[in-house]
Amino acid sequence: MMLVGVLIVWSGPVCFAQKVAFNSKWVWEYQNDWLEADAYGHKGEFAAYHDSRSDTWLFTTDSYGSSSEMIDFMVGMPDGRYLICYTDHTGEKKRLTEQVSDMVEARKMDAQLLEEFKLNYREENKQKRFAENDKGLPQFTGEAYTVQFLKTSEKVTRYVADSKIDFLPVVFFNHMNGDAKLPVYFPTDVPLQQILLEEYAFFPDGKEIIIRLKEVSPVKRKVNLKLYR
């Protein structure tokens, strides 16, 4: 496995020389009929952890499964940087940071994304509740939109909701180099301050692709960045 990146000193809310706590666990369920039943990304669940104070995300094997055996965890930051903490073949704990330029560009293009959203998304006047917490109560109410694509034949319905949570570190996780990948690719055309709750794509041959936010629950999950040099 190859890890690609450049170590950068982070001057934001997350400091290398500290423990970082994450206070909510987000769980998604997914299905992709285009993949074989035993293929990574065909069907299942994955999770990531969010820190509401620094608006950073923690990704572990709960997120990327066994797609990268060397990586212990990653921390995704709002400015497009991912802190990668891993154990090398000698047992030494190391860290590096990769900048994902696509996320930086997405922030610059948010006004354009909003205009394209208004142009390509047709509101269906339907609502649906998502993401039960540990008490069984929904956390979000999504509005349904039909997405109109000019060059493809599938019918796509997305439920989105307004949110102050920065979701881009999740959306752009799979844009990093290296082997660690989420089992799904999130669409990158959802404007900032909105969160994708569900995407349902139906194809003429009957195949389906589904991404759905299943639950958001409070947790106490900590990682110790001091152990990684």
Helices and strands as residue ranges (DSSP letters): E 19-32, E 43-51, E 56-59, H 61-64, E 71-76, E 81-87, E 93-99, H 101-108, H 110-120, E 121-132, E 138-147, E 155-162, H 168-171, G 173-175, E 194-202, E 208-224, G 225-227
